[in-house]
Amino acid sequence: MINLGCHPNVRENMNSSTEDSPGMEQFLKTIKEIRSGVETVLKKTNEVMKKKWDTKKKPKVKQKSSNLV
């Protein structure tokens, strides 16, 4: 889990209050930080995988129109 297994239990207090809580703001801030961190790591991983793929990729075989396929 990206959010380290922590998620709010919204079933208990579904309709009890409508005011903002500082705990929720901290939770959202933490989730946004984790998400941005995961996004940067995934981009770096994607670049590394692309480099590895490009080095192992074989060039296309050039075929003439007279060749049988």
N, CA, C and O atoms as a Maestro MAE file, in Angstrom:
{
 s_m_m2io_version
 :::
 2.0.0
}

f_m_ct {
 s_m_title
 :::
 protein
 m_atom[276] {
  # First column is atom index #
  i_m_mmod_type
  r_m_x_coord
  r_m_y_coord
  r_m_z_coord
  i_m_residue_number
  s_m_chain_name
  s_m_pdb_residue_name
  s_m_pdb_atom_name
  i_m_atomic_number
  :::
  1 25 0.850 -1.194 0.000 1 A "MET " " N  " 7
  2 3 0.000 0.000 0.000 1 A "MET " " CA " 6
  3 2 0.879 1.235 0.000 1 A "MET " " C  " 6
  4 15 1.876 1.312 0.718 1 A "MET " " O  " 8
  5 25 0.503 2.163 -0.790 2 A "ILE " " N  " 7
  6 3 1.286 3.391 -0.885 2 A "ILE " " CA " 6
  7 2 1.192 4.189 0.407 2 A "ILE " " C  " 6
  8 15 2.171 4.809 0.822 2 A "ILE " " O  " 8
  9 25 0.052 4.182 1.035 3 A "ASN " " N  " 7
  10 3 -0.118 4.975 2.249 3 A "ASN " " CA " 6
  11 2 0.230 4.182 3.508 3 A "ASN " " C  " 6
  12 15 -0.257 4.494 4.594 3 A "ASN " " O  " 8
  13 25 1.073 3.155 3.362 4 A "LEU " " N  " 7
  14 3 1.581 2.356 4.475 4 A "LEU " " CA " 6
  15 2 0.475 1.669 5.273 4 A "LEU " " C  " 6
  16 15 0.638 1.424 6.468 4 A "LEU " " O  " 8
  17 25 -0.617 1.364 4.645 5 A "GLY " " N  " 7
  18 3 -1.691 0.648 5.298 5 A "GLY " " CA " 6
  19 2 -2.560 1.502 6.193 5 A "GLY " " C  " 6
  20 15 -3.437 0.969 6.874 5 A "GLY " " O  " 8
  21 25 -2.352 2.807 6.218 6 A "CYS " " N  " 7
  22 3 -3.149 3.692 7.069 6 A "CYS " " CA " 6
  23 2 -4.260 4.314 6.241 6 A "CYS " " C  " 6
  24 15 -3.995 4.973 5.235 6 A "CYS " " O  " 8
  25 25 -5.461 4.114 6.645 7 A "HIS " " N  " 7
  26 3 -6.585 4.746 5.973 7 A "HIS " " CA " 6
  27 2 -7.647 5.076 7.011 7 A "HIS " " C  " 6
  28 15 -7.796 4.357 7.999 7 A "HIS " " O  " 8
  29 25 -8.381 6.154 6.793 8 A "PRO " " N  " 7
  30 3 -9.394 6.545 7.778 8 A "PRO " " CA " 6
  31 2 -10.577 5.578 7.767 8 A "PRO " " C  " 6
  32 15 -10.999 5.103 6.713 8 A "PRO " " O  " 8
  33 25 -11.091 5.303 8.938 9 A "ASN " " N  " 7
  34 3 -12.271 4.469 9.051 9 A "ASN " " CA " 6
  35 2 -13.486 5.392 9.010 9 A "ASN " " C  " 6
  36 15 -13.864 5.958 10.036 9 A "ASN " " O  " 8
  37 25 -14.090 5.548 7.859 10 A "VAL " " N  " 7
  38 3 -15.184 6.505 7.692 10 A "VAL " " CA " 6
  39 2 -16.542 5.904 8.030 10 A "VAL " " C  " 6
  40 15 -17.543 6.620 7.989 10 A "VAL " " O  " 8
  41 25 -16.614 4.630 8.359 11 A "ARG " " N  " 7
  42 3 -17.906 4.003 8.643 11 A "ARG " " CA " 6
  43 2 -18.487 4.432 9.980 11 A "ARG " " C  " 6
  44 15 -19.705 4.552 10.109 11 A "ARG " " O  " 8
  45 25 -17.648 4.664 10.967 12 A "GLU " " N  " 7
  46 3 -18.153 4.996 12.300 12 A "GLU " " CA " 6
  47 2 -18.813 6.368 12.348 12 A "GLU " " C  " 6
  48 15 -19.955 6.491 12.790 12 A "GLU " " O  " 8
  49 25 -18.112 7.387 11.903 13 A "ASN " " N  " 7
  50 3 -18.581 8.765 12.047 13 A "ASN " " CA " 6
  51 2 -19.016 9.342 10.708 13 A "ASN " " C  " 6
  52 15 -18.550 10.406 10.300 13 A "ASN " " O  " 8
  53 25 -19.898 8.648 10.040 14 A "MET " " N  " 7
  54 3 -20.298 9.080 8.701 14 A "MET " " CA " 6
  55 2 -21.061 10.398 8.735 14 A "MET " " C  " 6
  56 15 -20.767 11.283 7.932 14 A "MET " " O  " 8
  57 25 -22.016 10.561 9.623 15 A "ASN " " N  " 7
  58 3 -22.846 11.761 9.651 15 A "ASN " " CA " 6
  59 2 -22.733 12.531 10.966 15 A "ASN " " C  " 6
  60 15 -23.577 13.385 11.238 15 A "ASN " " O  " 8
  61 25 -21.739 12.263 11.772 16 A "SER " " N  " 7
  62 3 -21.689 12.879 13.100 16 A "SER " " CA " 6
  63 2 -21.258 14.337 13.065 16 A "SER " " C  " 6
  64 15 -21.790 15.147 13.824 16 A "SER " " O  " 8
  65 25 -20.296 14.697 12.194 17 A "SER " " N  " 7
  66 3 -19.851 16.089 12.161 17 A "SER " " CA " 6
  67 2 -19.447 16.471 10.750 17 A "SER " " C  " 6
  68 15 -19.049 15.627 9.947 17 A "SER " " O  " 8
  69 25 -19.558 17.763 10.463 18 A "THR " " N  " 7
  70 3 -19.188 18.256 9.141 18 A "THR " " CA " 6
  71 2 -18.035 19.243 9.205 18 A "THR " " C  " 6
  72 15 -17.642 19.797 8.178 18 A "THR " " O  " 8
  73 25 -17.487 19.472 10.388 19 A "GLU " " N  " 7
  74 3 -16.404 20.446 10.507 19 A "GLU " " CA " 6
  75 2 -15.062 19.818 10.141 19 A "GLU " " C  " 6
  76 15 -14.873 18.607 10.258 19 A "GLU " " O  " 8
  77 25 -14.134 20.664 9.696 20 A "ASP " " N  " 7
  78 3 -12.809 20.194 9.305 20 A "ASP " " CA " 6
  79 2 -11.995 19.834 10.536 20 A "ASP " " C  " 6
  80 15 -12.130 20.456 11.590 20 A "ASP " " O  " 8
  81 25 -11.170 18.847 10.394 21 A "SER " " N  " 7
  82 3 -10.317 18.433 11.507 21 A "SER " " CA " 6
  83 2 -8.855 18.589 11.109 21 A "SER " " C  " 6
  84 15 -8.495 18.314 9.964 21 A "SER " " O  " 8
  85 25 -8.013 19.022 12.031 22 A "PRO " " N  " 7
  86 3 -6.595 19.169 11.709 22 A "PRO " " CA " 6
  87 2 -5.931 17.827 11.409 22 A "PRO " " C  " 6
  88 15 -4.951 17.772 10.666 22 A "PRO " " O  " 8
  89 25 -6.454 16.762 11.974 23 A "GLY " " N  " 7
  90 3 -5.908 15.440 11.693 23 A "GLY " " CA " 6
  91 2 -6.095 15.047 10.239 23 A "GLY " " C  " 6
  92 15 -5.224 14.419 9.637 23 A "GLY " " O  " 8
  93 25 -7.232 15.419 9.682 24 A "MET " " N  " 7
  94 3 -7.507 15.114 8.280 24 A "MET " " CA " 6
  95 2 -6.593 15.912 7.365 24 A "MET " " C  " 6
  96 15 -6.130 15.396 6.348 24 A "MET " " O  " 8
  97 25 -6.331 17.155 7.712 25 A "GLU " " N  " 7
  98 3 -5.425 17.975 6.907 25 A "GLU " " CA " 6
  99 2 -4.022 17.378 6.923 25 A "GLU " " C  " 6
  100 15 -3.350 17.334 5.893 25 A "GLU " " O  " 8
  101 25 -3.583 16.920 8.091 26 A "GLN " " N  " 7
  102 3 -2.261 16.282 8.198 26 A "GLN " " CA " 6
  103 2 -2.232 14.991 7.382 26 A "GLN " " C  " 6
  104 15 -1.239 14.700 6.714 26 A "GLN " " O  " 8
  105 25 -3.303 14.228 7.433 27 A "PHE " " N  " 7
  106 3 -3.403 12.985 6.677 27 A "PHE " " CA " 6
  107 2 -3.301 13.259 5.182 27 A "PHE " " C  " 6
  108 15 -2.558 12.580 4.473 27 A "PHE " " O  " 8
  109 25 -4.049 14.257 4.699 28 A "LEU " " N  " 7
  110 3 -4.009 14.598 3.279 28 A "LEU " " CA " 6
  111 2 -2.631 15.090 2.862 28 A "LEU " " C  " 6
  112 15 -2.160 14.773 1.769 28 A "LEU " " O  " 8
  113 25 -1.990 15.854 3.716 29 A "LYS " " N  " 7
  114 3 -0.647 16.344 3.427 29 A "LYS " " CA " 6
  115 2 0.330 15.179 3.310 29 A "LYS " " C  " 6
  116 15 1.165 15.147 2.406 29 A "LYS " " O  " 8
  117 25 0.218 14.230 4.225 30 A "THR " " N  " 7
  118 3 1.092 13.058 4.200 30 A "THR " " CA " 6
  119 2 0.859 12.231 2.946 30 A "THR " " C  " 6
  120 15 1.814 11.782 2.311 30 A "THR " " O  " 8
  121 25 -0.393 12.029 2.587 31 A "ILE " " N  " 7
  122 3 -0.723 11.256 1.388 31 A "ILE " " CA " 6
  123 2 -0.183 11.944 0.139 31 A "ILE " " C  " 6
  124 15 0.341 11.272 -0.750 31 A "ILE " " O  " 8
  125 25 -0.299 13.276 0.053 32 A "LYS " " N  " 7
  126 3 0.224 14.001 -1.107 32 A "LYS " " CA " 6
  127 2 1.744 13.876 -1.198 32 A "LYS " " C  " 6
  128 15 2.286 13.724 -2.293 32 A "LYS " " O  " 8
  129 25 2.436 13.940 -0.057 33 A "GLU " " N  " 7
  130 3 3.892 13.786 -0.050 33 A "GLU " " CA " 6
  131 2 4.286 12.386 -0.503 33 A "GLU " " C  " 6
  132 15 5.214 12.225 -1.296 33 A "GLU " " O  " 8
  133 25 3.589 11.381 -0.006 34 A "ILE " " N  " 7
  134 3 3.887 10.005 -0.388 34 A "ILE " " CA " 6
  135 2 3.627 9.812 -1.876 34 A "ILE " " C  " 6
  136 15 4.412 9.170 -2.574 34 A "ILE " " O  " 8
  137 25 2.524 10.370 -2.356 35 A "ARG " " N  " 7
  138 3 2.174 10.219 -3.766 35 A "ARG " " CA " 6
  139 2 3.216 10.866 -4.666 35 A "ARG " " C  " 6
  140 15 3.596 10.291 -5.685 35 A "ARG " " O  " 8
  141 25 3.682 12.059 -4.299 36 A "SER " " N  " 7
  142 3 4.698 12.720 -5.121 36 A "SER " " CA " 6
  143 2 6.007 11.945 -5.083 36 A "SER " " C  " 6
  144 15 6.712 11.871 -6.090 36 A "SER " " O  " 8
  145 25 6.341 11.364 -3.931 37 A "GLY " " N  " 7
  146 3 7.544 10.542 -3.834 37 A "GLY " " CA " 6
  147 2 7.455 9.300 -4.696 37 A "GLY " " C  " 6
  148 15 8.413 8.940 -5.379 37 A "GLY " " O  " 8
  149 25 6.305 8.646 -4.666 38 A "VAL " " N  " 7
  150 3 6.096 7.459 -5.478 38 A "VAL " " CA " 6
  151 2 6.148 7.810 -6.957 38 A "VAL " " C  " 6
  152 15 6.688 7.047 -7.758 38 A "VAL " " O  " 8
  153 25 5.597 8.950 -7.321 39 A "GLU " " N  " 7
  154 3 5.599 9.375 -8.717 39 A "GLU " " CA " 6
  155 2 7.025 9.570 -9.229 39 A "GLU " " C  " 6
  156 15 7.344 9.140 -10.337 39 A "GLU " " O  " 8
  157 25 7.888 10.214 -8.436 40 A "THR " " N  " 7
  158 3 9.269 10.426 -8.865 40 A "THR " " CA " 6
  159 2 10.024 9.097 -8.956 40 A "THR " " C  " 6
  160 15 10.815 8.897 -9.878 40 A "THR " " O  " 8
  161 25 9.785 8.198 -8.017 41 A "VAL " " N  " 7
  162 3 10.451 6.898 -8.059 41 A "VAL " " CA " 6
  163 2 10.007 6.106 -9.285 41 A "VAL " " C  " 6
  164 15 10.828 5.458 -9.934 41 A "VAL " " O  " 8
  165 25 8.725 6.152 -9.604 42 A "LEU " " N  " 7
  166 3 8.232 5.443 -10.780 42 A "LEU " " CA " 6
  167 2 8.807 6.017 -12.071 42 A "LEU " " C  " 6
  168 15 9.098 5.265 -13.001 42 A "LEU " " O  " 8
  169 25 8.974 7.328 -12.140 43 A "LYS " " N  " 7
  170 3 9.586 7.937 -13.325 43 A "LYS " " CA " 6
  171 2 11.032 7.487 -13.485 43 A "LYS " " C  " 6
  172 15 11.466 7.168 -14.592 43 A "LYS " " O  " 8
  173 25 11.785 7.460 -12.377 44 A "LYS " " N  " 7
  174 3 13.176 7.021 -12.439 44 A "LYS " " CA " 6
  175 2 13.253 5.548 -12.857 44 A "LYS " " C  " 6
  176 15 14.097 5.169 -13.669 44 A "LYS " " O  " 8
  177 25 12.372 4.734 -12.299 45 A "THR " " N  " 7
  178 3 12.350 3.314 -12.644 45 A "THR " " CA " 6
  179 2 12.015 3.126 -14.115 45 A "THR " " C  " 6
  180 15 12.589 2.269 -14.788 45 A "THR " " O  " 8
  181 25 11.094 3.923 -14.604 46 A "ASN " " N  " 7
  182 3 10.708 3.847 -16.015 46 A "ASN " " CA " 6
  183 2 11.893 4.194 -16.915 46 A "ASN " " C  " 6
  184 15 12.095 3.543 -17.939 46 A "ASN " " O  " 8
  185 25 12.674 5.203 -16.551 47 A "GLU " " N  " 7
  186 3 13.834 5.578 -17.337 47 A "GLU " " CA " 6
  187 2 14.880 4.464 -17.342 47 A "GLU " " C  " 6
  188 15 15.463 4.164 -18.384 47 A "GLU " " O  " 8
  189 25 15.117 3.851 -16.178 48 A "VAL " " N  " 7
  190 3 16.098 2.764 -16.086 48 A "VAL " " CA " 6
  191 2 15.640 1.577 -16.922 48 A "VAL " " C  " 6
  192 15 16.442 0.978 -17.638 48 A "VAL " " O  " 8
  193 25 14.361 1.234 -16.837 49 A "MET " " N  " 7
  194 3 13.842 0.111 -17.608 49 A "MET " " CA " 6
  195 2 13.941 0.382 -19.101 49 A "MET " " C  " 6
  196 15 14.235 -0.529 -19.876 49 A "MET " " O  " 8
  197 25 13.698 1.624 -19.515 50 A "LYS " " N  " 7
  198 3 13.797 1.979 -20.927 50 A "LYS " " CA " 6
  199 2 15.238 1.832 -21.412 50 A "LYS " " C  " 6
  200 15 15.470 1.327 -22.511 50 A "LYS " " O  " 8
  201 25 16.210 2.268 -20.603 51 A "LYS " " N  " 7
  202 3 17.611 2.133 -20.986 51 A "LYS " " CA " 6
  203 2 17.991 0.660 -21.146 51 A "LYS " " C  " 6
  204 15 18.669 0.292 -22.105 51 A "LYS " " O  " 8
  205 25 17.554 -0.175 -20.210 52 A "LYS " " N  " 7
  206 3 17.859 -1.599 -20.292 52 A "LYS " " CA " 6
  207 2 17.195 -2.237 -21.505 52 A "LYS " " C  " 6
  208 15 17.792 -3.074 -22.181 52 A "LYS " " O  " 8
  209 25 15.972 -1.841 -21.773 53 A "TRP " " N  " 7
  210 3 15.249 -2.386 -22.919 53 A "TRP " " CA " 6
  211 2 15.935 -1.978 -24.215 53 A "TRP " " C  " 6
  212 15 16.082 -2.796 -25.123 53 A "TRP " " O  " 8
  213 25 16.350 -0.732 -24.307 54 A "ASP " " N  " 7
  214 3 16.975 -0.251 -25.521 54 A "ASP " " CA " 6
  215 2 18.323 -0.929 -25.773 54 A "ASP " " C  " 6
  216 15 18.696 -1.133 -26.929 54 A "ASP " " O  " 8
  217 25 19.061 -1.282 -24.714 55 A "THR " " N  " 7
  218 3 20.348 -1.952 -24.918 55 A "THR " " CA " 6
  219 2 20.165 -3.400 -25.345 55 A "THR " " C  " 6
  220 15 20.997 -3.928 -26.084 55 A "THR " " O  " 8
  221 25 19.102 -4.055 -24.903 56 A "LYS " " N  " 7
  222 3 18.863 -5.454 -25.257 56 A "LYS " " CA " 6
  223 2 18.055 -5.613 -26.546 56 A "LYS " " C  " 6
  224 15 17.953 -6.718 -27.079 56 A "LYS " " O  " 8
  225 25 17.493 -4.543 -27.037 57 A "LYS " " N  " 7
  226 3 16.641 -4.612 -28.210 57 A "LYS " " CA " 6
  227 2 17.468 -4.885 -29.455 57 A "LYS " " C  " 6
  228 15 18.497 -4.249 -29.684 57 A "LYS " " O  " 8
  229 25 17.021 -5.815 -30.238 58 A "LYS " " N  " 7
  230 3 17.722 -6.156 -31.477 58 A "LYS " " CA " 6
  231 2 17.215 -5.259 -32.603 58 A "LYS " " C  " 6
  232 15 16.045 -4.876 -32.622 58 A "LYS " " O  " 8
  233 25 18.089 -4.932 -33.528 59 A "PRO " " N  " 7
  234 3 17.637 -4.103 -34.651 59 A "PRO " " CA " 6
  235 2 16.692 -4.893 -35.563 59 A "PRO " " C  " 6
  236 15 16.739 -6.122 -35.613 59 A "PRO " " O  " 8
  237 25 15.857 -4.179 -36.264 60 A "LYS " " N  " 7
  238 3 14.917 -4.820 -37.171 60 A "LYS " " CA " 6
  239 2 15.672 -5.465 -38.335 60 A "LYS " " C  " 6
  240 15 16.704 -4.971 -38.789 60 A "LYS " " O  " 8
  241 25 15.129 -6.561 -38.785 61 A "VAL " " N  " 7
  242 3 15.705 -7.240 -39.932 61 A "VAL " " CA " 6
  243 2 15.181 -6.544 -41.177 61 A "VAL " " C  " 6
  244 15 13.972 -6.413 -41.369 61 A "VAL " " O  " 8
  245 25 16.101 -6.102 -42.016 62 A "LYS " " N  " 7
  246 3 15.681 -5.431 -43.246 62 A "LYS " " CA " 6
  247 2 15.312 -6.489 -44.282 62 A "LYS " " C  " 6
  248 15 16.097 -7.387 -44.588 62 A "LYS " " O  " 8
  249 25 14.121 -6.362 -44.802 63 A "GLN " " N  " 7
  250 3 13.647 -7.328 -45.798 63 A "GLN " " CA " 6
  251 2 13.390 -6.627 -47.113 63 A "GLN " " C  " 6
  252 15 12.958 -5.475 -47.165 63 A "GLN " " O  " 8
  253 25 13.662 -7.338 -48.137 64 A "LYS " " N  " 7
  254 3 13.401 -6.824 -49.483 64 A "LYS " " CA " 6
  255 2 12.023 -7.277 -49.940 64 A "LYS " " C  " 6
  256 15 11.448 -8.214 -49.386 64 A "LYS " " O  " 8
  257 25 11.521 -6.623 -50.922 65 A "SER " " N  " 7
  258 3 10.192 -6.987 -51.416 65 A "SER " " CA " 6
  259 2 10.194 -8.342 -52.117 65 A "SER " " C  " 6
  260 15 9.139 -8.955 -52.277 65 A "SER " " O  " 8
  261 25 11.372 -8.817 -52.538 66 A "SER " " N  " 7
  262 3 11.432 -10.114 -53.208 66 A "SER " " CA " 6
  263 2 11.554 -11.280 -52.234 66 A "SER " " C  " 6
  264 15 11.435 -12.433 -52.650 66 A "SER " " O  " 8
  265 25 11.789 -11.012 -50.941 67 A "ASN " " N  " 7
  266 3 11.913 -12.070 -49.949 67 A "ASN " " CA " 6
  267 2 10.553 -12.697 -49.639 67 A "ASN " " C  " 6
  268 15 9.526 -12.019 -49.602 67 A "ASN " " O  " 8
  269 25 10.580 -13.989 -49.420 68 A "LEU " " N  " 7
  270 3 9.349 -14.680 -49.015 68 A "LEU " " CA " 6
  271 2 9.262 -14.598 -47.482 68 A "LEU " " C  " 6
  272 15 10.256 -14.735 -46.769 68 A "LEU " " O  " 8
  273 25 8.069 -14.378 -47.026 69 A "VAL " " N  " 7
  274 3 7.890 -14.251 -45.588 69 A "VAL " " CA " 6
  275 2 7.251 -15.499 -45.044 69 A "VAL " " C  " 6
  276 15 7.012 -15.595 -43.840 69 A "VAL " " O  " 8
  :::
 }
 m_bond[275] {
  # First column is bond index #
  i_m_from
  i_m_to
  i_m_order
  :::
  1 1 2 1
  2 2 3 1
  3 3 4 2
  4 3 5 1
  5 5 6 1
  6 6 7 1
  7 7 8 2
  8 7 9 1
  9 9 10 1
  10 10 11 1
  11 11 12 2
  12 11 13 1
  13 13 14 1
  14 14 15 1
  15 15 16 2
  16 15 17 1
  17 17 18 1
  18 18 19 1
  19 19 20 2
  20 19 21 1
  21 21 22 1
  22 22 23 1
  23 23 24 2
  24 23 25 1
  25 25 26 1
  26 26 27 1
  27 27 28 2
  28 27 29 1
  29 29 30 1
  30 30 31 1
  31 31 32 2
  32 31 33 1
  33 33 34 1
  34 34 35 1
  35 35 36 2
  36 35 37 1
  37 37 38 1
  38 38 39 1
  39 39 40 2
  40 39 41 1
  41 41 42 1
  42 42 43 1
  43 43 44 2
  44 43 45 1
  45 45 46 1
  46 46 47 1
  47 47 48 2
  48 47 49 1
  49 49 50 1
  50 50 51 1
  51 51 52 2
  52 51 53 1
  53 53 54 1
  54 54 55 1
  55 55 56 2
  56 55 57 1
  57 57 58 1
  58 58 59 1
  59 59 60 2
  60 59 61 1
  61 61 62 1
  62 62 63 1
  63 63 64 2
  64 63 65 1
  65 65 66 1
  66 66 67 1
  67 67 68 2
  68 67 69 1
  69 69 70 1
  70 70 71 1
  71 71 72 2
  72 71 73 1
  73 73 74 1
  74 74 75 1
  75 75 76 2
  76 75 77 1
  77 77 78 1
  78 78 79 1
  79 79 80 2
  80 79 81 1
  81 81 82 1
  82 82 83 1
  83 83 84 2
  84 83 85 1
  85 85 86 1
  86 86 87 1
  87 87 88 2
  88 87 89 1
  89 89 90 1
  90 90 91 1
  91 91 92 2
  92 91 93 1
  93 93 94 1
  94 94 95 1
  95 95 96 2
  96 95 97 1
  97 97 98 1
  98 98 99 1
  99 99 100 2
  100 99 101 1
  101 101 102 1
  102 102 103 1
  103 103 104 2
  104 103 105 1
  105 105 106 1
  106 106 107 1
  107 107 108 2
  108 107 109 1
  109 109 110 1
  110 110 111 1
  111 111 112 2
  112 111 113 1
  113 113 114 1
  114 114 115 1
  115 115 116 2
  116 115 117 1
  117 117 118 1
  118 118 119 1
  119 119 120 2
  120 119 121 1
  121 121 122 1
  122 122 123 1
  123 123 124 2
  124 123 125 1
  125 125 126 1
  126 126 127 1
  127 127 128 2
  128 127 129 1
  129 129 130 1
  130 130 131 1
  131 131 132 2
  132 131 133 1
  133 133 134 1
  134 134 135 1
  135 135 136 2
  136 135 137 1
  137 137 138 1
  138 138 139 1
  139 139 140 2
  140 139 141 1
  141 141 142 1
  142 142 143 1
  143 143 144 2
  144 143 145 1
  145 145 146 1
  146 146 147 1
  147 147 148 2
  148 147 149 1
  149 149 150 1
  150 150 151 1
  151 151 152 2
  152 151 153 1
  153 153 154 1
  154 154 155 1
  155 155 156 2
  156 155 157 1
  157 157 158 1
  158 158 159 1
  159 159 160 2
  160 159 161 1
  161 161 162 1
  162 162 163 1
  163 163 164 2
  164 163 165 1
  165 165 166 1
  166 166 167 1
  167 167 168 2
  168 167 169 1
  169 169 170 1
  170 170 171 1
  171 171 172 2
  172 171 173 1
  173 173 174 1
  174 174 175 1
  175 175 176 2
  176 175 177 1
  177 177 178 1
  178 178 179 1
  179 179 180 2
  180 179 181 1
  181 181 182 1
  182 182 183 1
  183 183 184 2
  184 183 185 1
  185 185 186 1
  186 186 187 1
  187 187 188 2
  188 187 189 1
  189 189 190 1
  190 190 191 1
  191 191 192 2
  192 191 193 1
  193 193 194 1
  194 194 195 1
  195 195 196 2
  196 195 197 1
  197 197 198 1
  198 198 199 1
  199 199 200 2
  200 199 201 1
  201 201 202 1
  202 202 203 1
  203 203 204 2
  204 203 205 1
  205 205 206 1
  206 206 207 1
  207 207 208 2
  208 207 209 1
  209 209 210 1
  210 210 211 1
  211 211 212 2
  212 211 213 1
  213 213 214 1
  214 214 215 1
  215 215 216 2
  216 215 217 1
  217 217 218 1
  218 218 219 1
  219 219 220 2
  220 219 221 1
  221 221 222 1
  222 222 223 1
  223 223 224 2
  224 223 225 1
  225 225 226 1
  226 226 227 1
  227 227 228 2
  228 227 229 1
  229 229 230 1
  230 230 231 1
  231 231 232 2
  232 231 233 1
  233 233 234 1
  234 234 235 1
  235 235 236 2
  236 235 237 1
  237 237 238 1
  238 238 239 1
  239 239 240 2
  240 239 241 1
  241 241 242 1
  242 242 243 1
  243 243 244 2
  244 243 245 1
  245 245 246 1
  246 246 247 1
  247 247 248 2
  248 247 249 1
  249 249 250 1
  250 250 251 1
  251 251 252 2
  252 251 253 1
  253 253 254 1
  254 254 255 1
  255 255 256 2
  256 255 257 1
  257 257 258 1
  258 258 259 1
  259 259 260 2
  260 259 261 1
  261 261 262 1
  262 262 263 1
  263 263 264 2
  264 263 265 1
  265 265 266 1
  266 266 267 1
  267 267 268 2
  268 267 269 1
  269 269 270 1
  270 270 271 1
  271 271 272 2
  272 271 273 1
  273 273 274 1
  274 274 275 1
  275 275 276 2
  :::
 }
}
